[in-house]
Amino acid sequence: MTTTSPTWNHSPVRVGLVGAGPWARAVHARVLAAGPETVLTSVWARRPEAAHETAAPYGAEVAATFEELLDDCEAVAFSVPPAVQAELAVRAAEAGKALLLEKPLALDLPAARRLVDAIDASGVVSQLVLTNRYHPAARRFLAKARTLEVSG
């Protein structure tokens, strides 16, 4: 019996990355550039030299402004402090961009609510990065937790 692995038959999603710190370089940029489902198109950060360091290994552009990044992508991944993410992600959602968000979502409940409301109003796809959510050990834990009866 011959088996074939699934192939990706769609154009990759063009993703812009906001942030150029260690986590952005070590995780986000590398994963987004690996494809085939995504392509890292551009990076924007408050320090252009850091954005260049993050973008260059993957052939991505450096966006001069956040608005330029939005013009160059279909989705936006965030790797910035929660207060910055909460503000910019609202603007990205309002621009119709899918969102890949870091935790915590925001610094306080009102800021998180504004972001969730913007996502709901725009109808964009959003996901919060939960690093170990799909790890086999986490899946086993969650499956077992679903079988427990909780009281109190």
C-alpha positions, 0 to 999 in steps of 0.5 A: 500500500502506498501512502502519500502525504497531504500537499498544500494546494493553496497560495501561502498566506502572506504574514507580516511580523510585528516585533523583532526581539529574541522571541520574534527572531527565534520562533515567529520569523523562523516558523512563518518563513518555513511554509508552505502554508505561510510566507513571511513578507515583512517585519516592522519594529520600533527599531529598524535595525532589529527589523532588518536583522529579523527579516534578512535571513528569510528575504522578507521586507522591512516595513517603514511603518505599521501601515506599510506592513498592513499593506503588504500582508494578509495576516499579522503575527505579533511578538511585542509587549501586551500593551503594544499588541492590544493597540496595534492588533485592533488596527490590524483587525479593523484593516481585515487582517487575520491575527496571530496573537501572543499571551497575554492578550493585553495588559488589562481587561478593558484593552483585551475587550477592545481587541476581542470586540474589534476581532468580532466586528471585523470577522477576521480569524484570530489565534492566541499562541499557546506554545505547548497546546498541541504537544502530545503531553498537553493533549493527554492532559486535556483528554484526561481532564475532560473525563474528570468530574469537577465540583466546588 
